[in-house]
C-alpha cells in the first residue's frame, strides 16, 4: 500500500524556519520516501506504508521535541503509480 502524508508544523515564522520545521524537514528528507515536496506552508511526501508511518512517528516526536505547538497531519491511501 502507498500513502501520501501532508503536514504543517506551527507556530509559523515567515522570517526564519523554526527549529520544529527544520526537524520535520530533516526527518522527511532522510526517510525512504519519494515525491517529497517541502515548502513554507505545507509539506507532502509519498511512499510505502511502512516508510510513511515510520516517518510520521519520527516527525511527530522530533517536531514536538523541537518546540512545535501544533502539527496538522493528513495521511491518504493512494493508488499504485500515483494519483
N, C-alpha and C positions, 0 to 999 in steps of 0.2 A: 504494500500500500504506500502511495506517495501522499505527502502532506505539504501544505503551504502554511507558513506561520507569518503573521503580520503583527507588529508590535510597536509601541512607543513607550518611552520612559519619561517620567516627569519628576521634578519641575523642569520646565524649558528654560534655556538660556540662549538667546539668539546671538550673543556676542562671542561665546566660547562654549565648546562642548563640555557639559558637566561630566564629572567622574563616572556617574552611573550610565551615561550614554556611551562613554568610551568603553566601559566594561562590557556593555551589551554588544557593542560593535566587535570587540575583540573575541567574544565568545562565538558569535555568529560567523565571523571570518575564519576562525580556527576550526570550526566544526566541519564535518564531512557532508556539506550541503552544496547545492548548486542553485543557480538563478538567484544569487544573493544581491539585494539592492538595498543599500544603506543610505538614508537621507536624513535631513534635519527634522522632518515632521512625520516620518514613518519609515518602517523597515520591513522588508519581506525576504524570505528565503524558502526554498523548496528542497525536498529530499525524501529519502526513505523514512518510514515512520520511526524506526529506532533512532536514527540520527537526529531527526527533528525533535523527538521527545527528550532525548538526552540534552540537546542544545537548549530547549526551553527550560529544563530543570536548572542547568548551569546559568542561563540568562537570568532567571528569577533570583537565584541565590546571590550571584555576583552583583547584579544591579541594585538589589535591596541592600546588600552589604556596602555598596559604594554610595548610598545616600538617596536612592530613588524613593519617592514618597507615593508613587502610583505607577503601575505598569498596566497598560492596556494591551490585551493579547487576544488574538483570534487564530484558531487553527482550523483549516479546511482540508477535507479529503479531496484530492484532485485525481483526475483520470490519468493513467499512464500515458506518457508522451506529451503532457501539458494540459492546458485548459484552465 
